[in-house]
Amino acid sequence: MFANFLIGLREGLEAALVVGILVAYLVRTDRRSLLRWVWLGVGVAVAVSAAFGALLTYGPKGLSFEAQELIGGGLSIVAVGFITWMVFWMARTARTLRADLHGRADAAAAAGPVAVAVLALLAVGREGLETALFLWAGVRATGDTTNPLVGALLGLATAVVLGVLITRGAVRLDLAKFFTWTAVLLIIVAAGVLAYGVHDLQEADVLPGLNRLAFDVSQQIPPSSWYGTLLKGTINFSPATTWLELCVWFAYLAVVLPLFLRRVRSPRPAAAPHHTQEIPA
């Protein structure tokens, strides 16, 4: 549940900040007539994301077990790829996000109201599709219960409230630290999802080593116990882990985590005065 709350919070806050920046800029530049087109784009993006999530959930029903595992494993790996790209993209563009959106809003407003709706659709839709895919992969990894969905909805609701408060100046949040720490946690979660995707592909007989276990602590950490459920819901820990899953989990963390920390710690070029503090804090 915590992992899905984290996904909903981070992705939802990114989308909320994007919408908040667009709305505030259009109001400040006396283009209030375009606001309804922004909300139209947001509405379409939410609907498309929900439909995508439903397709992922119900689309594979009726297929053979091997086919379902193949689809599940493949999409889990795709989800990890998207989330990895997202955390690096945010680390690279966070400081210039507002200026970039202002420039795109000016160009869209000059092109017409439909272009404004498309801008909002693409900005929010990307976050929505990533969220739907990663949440679906997370639900598969942690079990078919309502807890992951509840956690995600709570995260999204919290993100919307925070986004509104931040853009209105009611709350000051160090977004650089927030996105850095949540990115580290998401990388750990992604490693577990990747390992689970590998396990799915092993069950689909695409990858070898299904019966070659690195460890089996099911007796010490029963999957149905509260601590087993906690570990499964936070870091996708599996009491019975194959050697291939374990190697993939370690390899992902050993490569991605140091690269990300090196990027966020590297000195950045000084921004121009009008680019300073590009995300409201």
N, C-alpha and C positions, 0 to 999 in steps of 0.2 A: 504493500500500500504506500509506503514512504517513497519508494522509487517512482511510482506513478504520480504521486503528489508532486515530487520534484520535477518530473517532466512537464506536468501541467503548469506548474508555477513558472518555470523558466521560459518555456515556449509561449505561454500565455502572456507573460510580462513583456516579452519581446514584441508580440503582436499588439498589445495594449499601448506600448510606448510608440510604436510606429503610427497607430491610429491617432493617438494623442498629439503627436508632433504634427501630423497632417492637418488635423482639425484646428489646432492652435494657430498654425501658420495661415490657413485660409481665413480664419476669423481676424487675425491681426492685419492681413492684407486686404480686408474688406471684400472677401469673396464668399460670404455666407451662403449665397445661392447655390454654391457647389457642394455644400455639406451633405445634402441629401444624396448626392451621387457617391460620396465617400461611404455613407452608410449602406447604400445599395451594393457597392462592391464588397463591403464587409459581410453583408448578409449572404451574398452569393458564395463568398469564400467559405463561410461557416457551413452552408448547405452542402457544398461540394465535399468538404472535409468529412462531414457526417456520412454522406453517401459513400465515400471512399472507405470509411471505417466499417460501414455495414457490408460493403462488398467483400472486404477482407474477412469479416466474421462469418458471413453466410455463403460466400462464393464457393469455398472448397467442400461444403457439405455434400454428401452423397458420393464423393470420390473414394477410391480405395485408401487404405491406411497408408500405404507407401506413397501414394500421390499426395495425400495431405501432409505427410511429413516432409516430402520433397519441397512442396510449396512453402510450408512453414519455415523450414530451414533456410531456404533461399531468401525469403523475404526478411527473415531475422538478420541475415548478413547484410542485406540491402539497407535495413533500418540502421544498423550499426554504422554503415558507410555514411548515411545521411547525417546521423547525430555527430559523427566525428568531423565531417565537413562543416557542420553548423557551429561547433564550438570554436574551430579555428577561424571561421569566417567572422564570428562575432569578436574574437580577440583582435582581429586585424582591422575591422571597420567600426568598432564601437565609438571611437572618438570623433568620427566624421559622419556618423549616421544622420544627425539632424541636418547638416549642410547638404548631404546627398539627397535627402528627402525633400528639402526645400527646392533644390534645383529641379528635381523630377516633378514636383508639384507645379512649379512655374511652367515647365514645358507642357505638362498635361493640361493645365488651365488654358494655355494658349491654343492647344489643339481642340479643346471642347470638353463638355461635361462627361461624355462617354469615356474619354481618355482618363479623366479623374477617377471614374468608377473602376476602370481597368487597372489603374495604378494601385488603388486600395485592394482590389481583388488579388492582384499578384503579390502584393506585400504581405497580406494576411493569409492568403491561400497557401503560400509556401510553408509558413509556420504551421498551418492547420494540417496539411498533408503529412508533414514530417511528424507532427504530434500523433496523428491517427496511426501512422505506420509503426512508430516506436512504441506507442501504447499497446497496439495489437500484439507486437512481438513480446512486450513485457507481460501481457496477460497470459500468453501461451506459456511463457517461461515460469510464471508463478502459480498457474492453475486457473481453471475456469470457475472463478468465484466473482462476486460483485465487489469485493474489496478493492481490486485495482481500479475499477471504474469510479468508485466512490472517491478514492484517493486522487484520481485525475481531475474529477469535477471540483473537488475542494481546492486543488492547486490552481485550476483555471479561475475559480471564483476569487481566490485570494489575489491572483495576478491582476484581474480586472480592477479590483478595489485599489491595489497598490498603484496600478498604472494611472488611474484617475487622480489619486492623491498626489502622485509625483508630478504629473503634468500641470496640476493646479497649484503646485508649490506648497501643499499642505504637509508633505512628508519629504524629508531630505534623506536620500539613501545613496551610499557609496556604491554606485552601480558597477564600477570597475571591479571592486572586491566581490560584490554579489555574483556577477557573471563568472568571475574566475573560480570562486569556490564551488558554485553549482556546476561549472564545467568539469572540475576535478571529480565531483561526485558522479556526474553523468558518465564520465569516462569509465569509472569503476563499474557502474551499472551496465554500460555498453559491453564491457568485457564479459560479464555474466551472460548477457543476451547472445553475444557471439558464440560463447561456449555452448549455450543451449541450442543455437542454430546448427552447430557442428553435430551435436547429439541427434538432432532431428535427421540430418543427412546420413548419419550412421544408421539410424533406424530405417531409413528409406533404402539402405544398402547402396548408397552412393559413395560413402566414405567407409574405410575399414576400421576395425578395432572396437566394435560395439561391446564385445565381451572382455576386452582387456582393460581392467579397472586399475587406476592408479591408487585408489583407496575406496573403501566402503565403510562409512561410519554410521550406517543406518541404525545400528543398535544403540550407539551412543547419542546420535542426533536424529531421532525419529522424525520423518517428514511431517507427521501430524502433530508433533509437539509444538508448544508455543514458541520455543526458541528455534526449532526447525523452520516453522512458518515465518518467523522474523527474519532469519538469515535468507530464506528463499525470496521473501518480499523486498528485501533491501539490496542484496548483492547477487541474487539469483544463485545462491549456493546450493549445490546438489550433493547430498550425502554419498551418492555413488557416482563417482566421476571417472570417465575413461582417461587414458593417457593422452589421447589426442585432444580432448576437451581441455585438460590441464595445460598442455603445451600451448594451445591457442590462447587460452586465458592469460598466461604469463607473457607470451610473445606480444600480445596486443598492448598490455599495460607497459611492458618494457620499452616499447617503441613510442606509443602515442603519448603517454603521460610525460616523459622527459621532454619530448618535442613541444608539447603544449606549454609546460612550465618555462622552457627556454624562450618561447615566443613572448609570453606575458612579462617575463623579466628583462627582456632585451630592451635597451634604450630606444626610445622613439624620437623621431625628428620633431623639433619644436613646431607646433601648429601656428598658423597665422592667427592674428588677434580675433578675427571674426569666426574662427573655427574652434576656439577654446571652449571646453565644456560642452561638447556637442550633444551629449545625452543629458537631459535635465537631471539634476541630482539635488 
